[in-house]
Amino acid sequence: MNNFNIYVLDFLKNFENNSVMAKQWESVKNQKKLKKVMKLSMAKDPTKPKRGKSGFLFFCDETRPLIKESNPDITVKEIVSRLGSMWQQLKVEGNISLYEDKSKEDRERYRAEMVDYRKKLKEIIPQKTPAASSSNVKEIKTPSEKKQTALENYIKSKKSKIKEKYPDVDDEELLQVLKNKWKKLPFKKRAKYINNQ
């Protein structure tokens, strides 16, 4: 069970009828739905240009059909192994410049397409307010304006108690003690420090 499921199950236990909700959450049907939702949310933009190929990939595209043609019963693993050894032999002989040139051209194509792609994205995605985008001065957040992590919240709340308990311990050791305690802290108890962010 991954951390996401553990977090959600701990969250659900805070409500009434927690056993019913937990059973529904753990059901195979719900987990499949969740996987689909997560895949959809992580889907790639189909209009984004494909990265440039390496010289080796150009070599593989050219050579793979020849290997398959001469050996119809060869496995994929054997093909990959042969391609790798053939590429190494070409490198030793110094005959890879043709493929490296193709690779350079393809990287240039990718860079040019990415410039166009980014321009289109800027047109589609609304920009920040004109005042913020026109200024070249970066906003510097003071420590009080920065959001604290859950670990920082935990350390802040426990530091004085630990310091009282171990007055001879210096700050660096104290910090290490608190970090170790944080690692051992159950996720359910960590939640209150996460919510304080």
C-alpha positions as a Markdown table, in Angstrom:
| # | Residue | x | y | z |
|---|---|---|---|---|
| 1 | Met | 0.0 | 0.0 | 0.0 |
| 2 | Asn | 1.5 | 3.3 | -1.0 |
| 3 | Asn | 1.6 | 6.6 | 1.0 |
| 4 | Phe | -1.3 | 8.1 | -0.8 |
| 5 | Asn | -3.6 | 5.2 | 0.3 |
| 6 | Ile | -2.3 | 5.3 | 3.8 |
| 7 | Tyr | -2.9 | 9.1 | 4.0 |
| 8 | Val | -6.5 | 8.7 | 2.7 |
| 9 | Leu | -7.3 | 5.8 | 5.0 |
| 10 | Asp | -6.0 | 7.7 | 8.0 |
| 11 | Phe | -8.1 | 10.7 | 6.9 |
| 12 | Leu | -11.2 | 8.6 | 6.5 |
| 13 | Lys | -10.9 | 7.1 | 10.0 |
| 14 | Asn | -11.6 | 10.6 | 11.4 |
| 15 | Phe | -15.2 | 10.4 | 10.2 |
| 16 | Glu | -18.3 | 8.4 | 11.4 |
| 17 | Asn | -18.9 | 5.1 | 9.6 |
| 18 | Asn | -15.2 | 4.9 | 9.0 |
| 19 | Ser | -15.2 | 1.1 | 8.5 |
| 20 | Val | -17.7 | 1.4 | 5.6 |
| 21 | Met | -15.7 | 4.2 | 4.0 |
| 22 | Ala | -12.4 | 2.4 | 4.4 |
| 23 | Lys | -13.9 | -0.8 | 2.9 |
| 24 | Gln | -15.2 | 1.2 | -0.1 |
| 25 | Trp | -11.9 | 2.9 | -0.5 |
| 26 | Glu | -10.0 | -0.3 | -0.5 |
| 27 | Ser | -12.3 | -2.0 | -2.9 |
| 28 | Val | -10.8 | -3.1 | -6.2 |
| 29 | Lys | -13.4 | -1.2 | -8.2 |
| 30 | Asn | -12.5 | 2.1 | -6.4 |
| 31 | Gln | -8.8 | 1.5 | -6.8 |
| 32 | Lys | -9.1 | 1.0 | -10.5 |
| 33 | Lys | -11.1 | 4.2 | -10.8 |
| 34 | Leu | -8.5 | 6.0 | -8.8 |
| 35 | Lys | -5.7 | 4.7 | -11.1 |
| 36 | Lys | -7.7 | 5.9 | -14.2 |
| 37 | Val | -8.2 | 9.3 | -12.7 |
| 38 | Met | -4.5 | 9.7 | -11.8 |
| 39 | Lys | -3.4 | 8.5 | -15.2 |
| 40 | Leu | -5.8 | 11.1 | -16.8 |
| 41 | Ser | -4.5 | 13.9 | -14.6 |
| 42 | Met | -0.9 | 13.0 | -15.5 |
| 43 | Ala | -1.6 | 12.7 | -19.3 |
| 44 | Lys | 0.9 | 14.3 | -21.5 |
| 45 | Asp | 0.1 | 17.1 | -23.9 |
| 46 | Pro | -0.2 | 15.5 | -27.3 |
| 47 | Thr | 0.8 | 18.8 | -29.1 |
| 48 | Lys | 4.1 | 19.0 | -27.2 |
| 49 | Pro | 7.1 | 18.3 | -29.5 |
| 50 | Lys | 8.9 | 15.0 | -29.2 |
| 51 | Arg | 12.5 | 15.1 | -27.9 |
| 52 | Gly | 15.3 | 14.8 | -30.3 |
| 53 | Lys | 16.7 | 11.2 | -30.8 |
| 54 | Ser | 20.2 | 10.2 | -30.0 |
| 55 | Gly | 22.5 | 8.8 | -32.6 |
| 56 | Phe | 22.1 | 5.3 | -31.2 |
| 57 | Leu | 18.3 | 5.5 | -31.7 |
| 58 | Phe | 18.7 | 6.5 | -35.3 |
| 59 | Phe | 21.1 | 3.6 | -35.7 |
| 60 | Cys | 18.6 | 1.2 | -34.1 |
| 61 | Asp | 15.7 | 2.4 | -36.3 |
| 62 | Glu | 17.9 | 1.7 | -39.4 |
| 63 | Thr | 19.4 | -1.6 | -38.3 |
| 64 | Arg | 16.6 | -3.3 | -36.3 |
| 65 | Pro | 14.5 | -4.3 | -39.5 |
| 66 | Leu | 17.7 | -5.8 | -41.1 |
| 67 | Ile | 18.3 | -7.9 | -38.0 |
| 68 | Lys | 14.7 | -9.1 | -37.9 |
| 69 | Glu | 14.7 | -9.9 | -41.6 |
| 70 | Ser | 17.8 | -12.0 | -41.4 |
| 71 | Asn | 16.7 | -13.7 | -38.1 |
| 72 | Pro | 12.8 | -14.0 | -38.0 |
| 73 | Asp | 12.8 | -16.1 | -34.8 |
| 74 | Ile | 15.0 | -13.7 | -32.8 |
| 75 | Thr | 13.8 | -12.4 | -29.5 |
| 76 | Val | 13.6 | -8.7 | -28.6 |
| 77 | Lys | 16.3 | -9.2 | -25.9 |
| 78 | Glu | 18.6 | -10.7 | -28.5 |
| 79 | Ile | 17.9 | -7.8 | -30.9 |
| 80 | Val | 18.7 | -5.2 | -28.3 |
| 81 | Ser | 21.9 | -7.1 | -27.3 |
| 82 | Arg | 23.0 | -7.2 | -31.0 |
| 83 | Leu | 22.2 | -3.6 | -31.6 |
| 84 | Gly | 24.3 | -2.6 | -28.5 |
| 85 | Ser | 27.3 | -4.7 | -29.6 |
| 86 | Met | 27.1 | -3.4 | -33.2 |
| 87 | Trp | 26.9 | 0.2 | -31.9 |
| 88 | Gln | 30.0 | -0.3 | -29.8 |
| 89 | Gln | 31.8 | -1.8 | -32.8 |
| 90 | Leu | 30.8 | 1.3 | -34.9 |
| 91 | Lys | 32.1 | 3.6 | -32.1 |
| 92 | Val | 35.4 | 1.8 | -32.0 |
| 93 | Glu | 35.7 | 2.1 | -35.8 |
| 94 | Gly | 34.7 | 5.7 | -35.6 |
| 95 | Asn | 31.7 | 5.3 | -38.0 |
| 96 | Ile | 29.0 | 6.9 | -35.9 |
| 97 | Ser | 29.3 | 10.4 | -37.3 |
| 98 | Leu | 26.4 | 9.9 | -39.8 |
| 99 | Tyr | 24.1 | 9.0 | -36.9 |
| 100 | Glu | 25.4 | 11.8 | -34.6 |
| 101 | Asp | 24.8 | 14.3 | -37.4 |
| 102 | Lys | 21.2 | 13.1 | -37.6 |
| 103 | Ser | 20.9 | 13.4 | -33.9 |
| 104 | Lys | 22.2 | 17.0 | -34.0 |
| 105 | Glu | 19.6 | 17.9 | -36.7 |
| 106 | Asp | 16.8 | 16.3 | -34.7 |
| 107 | Arg | 17.8 | 18.2 | -31.5 |
| 108 | Glu | 17.7 | 21.5 | -33.5 |
| 109 | Arg | 14.3 | 20.5 | -34.8 |
| 110 | Tyr | 13.2 | 19.9 | -31.2 |
| 111 | Arg | 14.5 | 23.2 | -29.9 |
| 112 | Ala | 12.8 | 25.2 | -32.8 |
| 113 | Glu | 9.5 | 23.3 | -32.2 |
| 114 | Met | 9.7 | 24.0 | -28.4 |
| 115 | Val | 10.1 | 27.7 | -29.0 |
| 116 | Asp | 6.9 | 27.7 | -31.1 |
| 117 | Tyr | 5.2 | 25.5 | -28.5 |
| 118 | Arg | 6.0 | 27.8 | -25.6 |
| 119 | Lys | 4.8 | 30.8 | -27.6 |
| 120 | Lys | 1.5 | 29.0 | -28.2 |
| 121 | Leu | 1.2 | 28.2 | -24.5 |
| 122 | Lys | 1.8 | 31.8 | -23.5 |
| 123 | Glu | -1.1 | 32.8 | -25.7 |
| 124 | Ile | -3.4 | 30.1 | -24.2 |
| 125 | Ile | -2.4 | 30.4 | -20.5 |
| 126 | Pro | -3.3 | 33.7 | -18.9 |
| 127 | Gln | -0.3 | 35.6 | -17.7 |
| 128 | Lys | 0.2 | 37.2 | -14.3 |
| 129 | Thr | -1.0 | 40.7 | -13.7 |
| 130 | Pro | 0.9 | 43.3 | -15.9 |
| 131 | Ala | 2.4 | 45.1 | -12.8 |
| 132 | Ala | 3.9 | 41.9 | -11.5 |
| 133 | Ser | 5.2 | 40.6 | -14.9 |
| 134 | Ser | 6.7 | 44.0 | -16.0 |
| 135 | Ser | 8.8 | 44.5 | -12.9 |
| 136 | Asn | 12.3 | 42.9 | -13.1 |
| 137 | Val | 12.6 | 42.9 | -9.3 |
| 138 | Lys | 12.1 | 39.6 | -7.6 |
| 139 | Glu | 9.9 | 39.5 | -4.6 |
| 140 | Ile | 11.9 | 38.5 | -1.6 |
| 141 | Lys | 9.8 | 36.7 | 1.1 |
| 142 | Thr | 10.7 | 37.3 | 4.6 |
| 143 | Pro | 10.9 | 34.1 | 6.8 |
| 144 | Ser | 7.5 | 34.9 | 8.3 |
| 145 | Glu | 5.9 | 35.0 | 4.9 |
| 146 | Lys | 7.3 | 31.7 | 3.7 |
| 147 | Lys | 5.2 | 28.6 | 4.3 |
| 148 | Gln | 6.7 | 26.3 | 6.8 |
| 149 | Thr | 7.0 | 22.6 | 6.0 |
| 150 | Ala | 5.3 | 20.0 | 8.3 |
| 151 | Leu | 8.8 | 19.1 | 9.7 |
| 152 | Glu | 9.5 | 22.8 | 10.5 |
| 153 | Asn | 6.1 | 23.1 | 12.3 |
| 154 | Tyr | 6.9 | 20.0 | 14.3 |
| 155 | Ile | 10.4 | 21.2 | 15.3 |
| 156 | Lys | 9.0 | 24.6 | 16.3 |
| 157 | Ser | 6.4 | 23.1 | 18.5 |
| 158 | Lys | 8.7 | 20.5 | 20.2 |
| 159 | Lys | 12.0 | 22.3 | 20.4 |
| 160 | Ser | 11.5 | 24.0 | 23.7 |
| 161 | Lys | 10.2 | 20.8 | 25.4 |
| 162 | Ile | 13.3 | 18.8 | 24.2 |
| 163 | Lys | 15.6 | 21.7 | 25.2 |
| 164 | Glu | 14.2 | 21.6 | 28.7 |
| 165 | Lys | 14.6 | 17.8 | 28.9 |
| 166 | Tyr | 18.2 | 17.9 | 27.5 |
| 167 | Pro | 19.7 | 21.3 | 28.4 |
| 168 | Asp | 23.3 | 20.3 | 27.6 |
| 169 | Val | 22.5 | 19.3 | 24.0 |
| 170 | Asp | 23.5 | 21.9 | 21.4 |
| 171 | Asp | 21.1 | 23.1 | 18.7 |
| 172 | Glu | 22.6 | 20.9 | 15.9 |
| 173 | Glu | 22.2 | 17.7 | 18.0 |
| 174 | Leu | 18.8 | 18.8 | 19.1 |
| 175 | Leu | 17.7 | 19.3 | 15.5 |
| 176 | Gln | 18.9 | 15.8 | 14.7 |
| 177 | Val | 17.0 | 14.3 | 17.6 |
| 178 | Leu | 13.8 | 16.0 | 16.4 |
| 179 | Lys | 14.3 | 14.8 | 12.8 |
| 180 | Asn | 14.7 | 11.2 | 14.0 |
| 181 | Lys | 11.6 | 11.5 | 16.1 |
| 182 | Trp | 9.8 | 12.9 | 13.1 |
| 183 | Lys | 10.8 | 9.9 | 11.0 |
| 184 | Lys | 9.3 | 7.6 | 13.6 |
| 185 | Leu | 6.1 | 9.6 | 14.0 |
| 186 | Pro | 3.0 | 7.8 | 12.6 |
| 187 | Phe | 1.5 | 9.5 | 9.6 |
| 188 | Lys | -1.8 | 10.2 | 11.5 |
| 189 | Lys | 0.1 | 12.2 | 14.1 |
| 190 | Arg | 2.1 | 14.1 | 11.4 |
| 191 | Ala | -1.2 | 15.3 | 9.9 |
| 192 | Lys | -1.7 | 18.0 | 12.4 |
| 193 | Tyr | 1.6 | 19.5 | 11.5 |
| 194 | Ile | 0.8 | 19.2 | 7.8 |
| 195 | Asn | -2.5 | 21.0 | 8.3 |
| 196 | Asn | -0.7 | 23.9 | 10.0 |
| 197 | Gln | 1.2 | 24.8 | 6.8 |
